[in-house]
Amino acid sequence: MKKHVFRAISLLAMPLLLCQCAMFGALFDPNVESETADHFERKTGHEILKIPLKEDKLGYVYEKGVFVKKVWGGKIVHNPIGENAILRYKKEDVDKIKVFLGDDFSIGPELQNIHHFVLTLENLSTYQLVDPQPLIEYMGQESLPLIEQDFVVSMVKVSKFSVQAFQQVKSGFGVEYYPYPMIKLSASTGSSVQREQEQTSYEIFIGYKLYNGESWIHDFEQKPSVNIMISDPANDAKLTYPLKQVRGCISDYKLLEKEYRTQLRVYVMTRDEFDAHWLLQPETRVGNDGNFEGVAQCGDLFAGNGHRYSIVVFATYFTINPAVNSKIPFLPFDKGKYLINVKREDRIP
């Protein structure tokens, strides 16, 4: 009878004992090896940054760990992942942690007491560069060596980033792990600088993904060219108003495979004879038969009368972002173009 009572009491006490142990630390060695930076890369498809950033580096050429310069533009799309990630590093990897957190990161003098570090990344989200395109100053042939390099096409941001250090302690229950105070986290990353058991940063970028510019060019070059022409206005036509409807057709439009017809874009650009830049007009409407219609603006009501203008239509396979490339010093990557010249001769009442 006593044996049964003792066994029952032991069974009842076991959950309480486990709870107490959980409050003080883990009973077993955490699986450090499986949750390092490789885990983050598998989970998000992004490489982890060496130093967290407050600002994104989308469109920057990346070479040997350095964000060289912003060469690419495009539309930025934010996609919440809505997940967290926990990374663990052993004491031997403290240099990786120091690099990741910045040069100002340091811990107390008793480094030998540290067993492992835990990095908690909360509320992951991605910022992606959609329809990437070289900025206008890098669209020329002389910039090919630059745009052929790897550039940042996507980044991971977290709403909260925290790191804890744990020391290993042997007790009557086995091995336990207790938080260990750290000091000085880089203020440039938005982190706190007090001596605490947990260091915290908010709203920082901690991951990046690259895309090869040469691959982008190669993909573009592999897509088919088209025969495009302007039917109205005619070459050397006289315009009596700054705005002119531009019509034309893509004669081999129906010969394109469906995926290319879906991707194809047609744009109009104009250039005043006294201006070195082409001015991008809104994207034209292309019908199922390959006919297109757009608008060319040649000057305005107050300036441009008597000037000659060049009007060009061109086909391409990426959406041009006017905020990035509204003025173009030369024709961008195209898959067919047609140019005419006109002259403004306004009717003066």
LINZILIN-V515639 format. One record per helix or strand of 3 or more residues. SS is the DSSP state (2 for helix, 1 for strand). FROM is the first residue (numbers start at 0). LEN is the number of residues. If there is no record, write none. Layout:
ss;from;len
SS;FROM;LEN
SS;FROM;LEN
//
This chain:
ss;from;len
2;1;23
2;32;3
2;36;8
1;46;7
1;59;4
1;65;5
1;71;9
1;84;6
2;90;11
2;110;3
1;113;21
2;135;3
2;140;7
1;149;22
1;173;7
2;186;3
1;198;14
2;212;10
1;227;5
1;236;3
1;242;8
2;252;3
2;257;6
1;264;8
1;277;3
1;290;7
1;307;9
2;321;4
1;336;8
//
